[in-house]
């Protein structure tokens, strides 16, 4: 496959040096790629039903796309879904709200995601008041289940405690995440933000200020970024 359905060249999609190349931002072009295209690029003649497991969230009935806003597209298949797949050994199944605090922690553990979220470098420090919101949309990333659990375990001894643990959009987190990451659903629920981005599961919760909800997500299809 040499490009998207609109005939775009490999500069925007297709193959380069024998490897698949995808757009790195949510865009109108990214909408031309669906899972069948990505499967063809990644594995030739893989059948779609074998590439993606059933879409069920950890809580609820239907897996929703991660509310990425205008940030980088995410998910193993770069379609903004935190899909589970036998072709994804990292299990990018946790829809995590990325913050500067988490990015610093992740970099300290050898997984530098900062280049993907440059606008967070200009973000103001979190207010002491948890009720104060910001106009910035959230940055949501399909994080490896083991990386989320790594932050949770490290919080017990980290100077910043649970501030390093990303909040989680449960509706966009795959049901495989607890099994693959070695944690419980209850641990995920403790760090939940709701589908509207303001509260936890069931309307309570401790979600971060500034997470403004599904209306900014757009649900655009997009790309995989190998993190």
N, C-alpha and C positions, 0 to 999 in steps of 0.2 A: 504494500500500500504506500503510494508515494505522497499522499497528502490528504486533506480533508475533502469532504463532499463538494466543497465549493472550488476545488481545484487548486487550493493553496499549495505552495511549495514546501519542502522539508524545513525551511526556516521557521515555519510555524507549526508544522506537524508532519508526521511521516517517519522516515528513517534517516539516520545520519551515522555513518560509520558502522552500519549494521545494527544500531541500537535505536529503539523508538524514541522519538522526540515529541514532546507535548508542549502546548502553551502553558505558561506559568502563572497566569492571572485569570480570574473569571472574566469572560469576554463574550461577545457575540460569536466570535470564531469558535470558542470552546464548545458552544452548543452543537456544533456539527459532529462532535465525537460522542458516540454512545458506547455502552459496554461491549457491544459486538465488535466495534472498531478496535477498541483497546485490546480485547482478547486476541484479535487477529494480529495486532502488532506485537504483543507480548509472547504469544505462544503459537502462532501459525493457525492451526485448525482446532484449537481448543473449543469444545462446545460450551456455550454460555452457561448452560445449566450445571456444568461441572466446575466452572470458574468461580461462580458466586453462590454462596450458600443462601438459604432462605433468609429473607429480610425480616427479622423479628427483633424488636428492641428489648433491652433488659427489663423495661417496664412498659406496658402498653401492648398494642396490637400490631401497629405498622411502623416500621423504621422510617424516620423522617430524615431528610438531608440535613447535614450540619449547617447551621446558620452562619456561613462564612462572611456574609456581607460582601465588601469589595476586596477582601483579603485573598491570599493565594488559595487556589482550589486544592482540595484535600482528598484523602482516602487512597487506598492502595490502587484503585482503578482511576483515580483522578476524576471522580464524578460527584464529589461532595457527599457521598455516602460512606459511612464507616463500616463498609462491608467486611464480612469474614470470607476467607477463601483458602482452599488448600494450597494455593500458589502464593500466599502471604504468610511466611513463617513468623513475621513480626507481629501479626495480629493488630493491625491499625484499626481498632474497634471502639476506642473510647473517644467520644466527642468532648474534648477538653477545652475549656476557656483559658487561653494562653495569656499570661501576665508577665511583665518584666521580671518579677521575683522568680517565677517558675523558669523562665528562659535562662536566668543566671544560674540557677541550680542545675538545670539540664546541661548547660555548657560545662559546669564543673565536673559532671559525670561523663564527659566525652561525647555528648550528643548536642552539638551547637545548632540550635534552630533560629538563632538571632537573625541570620541573613534573610530569612523568610518573612520577618515582621519588622521591617525598618521603621515603620511609623510608631512602634511602641517605644523606640528610643527617645522620641520627643514627648512621650506621654508625661503628664504631671504625676508626681508621687501620689499614691493613694491617700485620700483624706482620712483623718482620724475618725470622722463621722461616717458611719456606714450607710447613713440615709442620704448622703449627698451623691447625686448622680452626675454623669458627664455626658456630653453629646457624642463622644466617640463610640462607634460601633464596636462590638466585641470581636476578638480574634479567636475563632474556634478552629481547632485542628484535630484530625483523626489521629490520636496518639496511640503508640504501641501500648497494649495492655500492661506489659511488664514495666514500661517506663512510668506509667501512672502509679503502679504499685511501688516502684522504687522511690518515688517522691513521698508516698504515704508512709512507708517504713522509715525513711530518713527524717521525717518531720519530728519524730520522738526525740531526736538528739540535735536537731538543727537549731541554730539561734533564732531563726524566724518561725520555727514551729510549723503549724499547718498552713501558714501563708504560702509555702512553697508547693502545696498540693493544688493542682488545677481543679476548679469547679467543673461539673460534668452536666451536659445536656442529656438527660436520660432518654428522651424520645429519639435521639440520634445515636445513642450508644447501643451497639449490637449485643444481643443476648450471650454471645460467646465470650465477651470480655472478661467476666469473672473467672470462667473456667481457664481461659488462656493466660490470665494474669496472676491467678492464684489468690484472689481476694473474694470477698463476699458481696452480694447485692446490697446488703445493709451498709457496708463501707462506702459503696458508690453513692447510696442514697443520702448519706451524711453530707456529701459534698455537691448535692444536686442543685442546679438552677432549673426552673420550670421552662416549659415550651415558650412562655412569654418572656423568659429571660430575667424575671424579677424575683421569683421565689423558688423554694424547693419543691420536691415532689409532694403533691397533695396540697399545695398552696402555702406551705410554710417555708422553712429553709433558710439558708445563709448565703444566698447568691451574692456575688460582688456587685458593687455599684457600677453603673454604666453598661450593663448587659441589657440591650434594648429589645431583643426578641426576634421572632420569626419574620416579622415584616421587613427586616433589613436583609434577610437571607437571600431571597430571590430564588433559591433552590436551583441555581444554574448548574448544568452539567459541566464538567471540566476535566481536570487532569490528575494524574498521580504524581506525587513528589516523593522520592525515595528516602524517606526518613522514618 
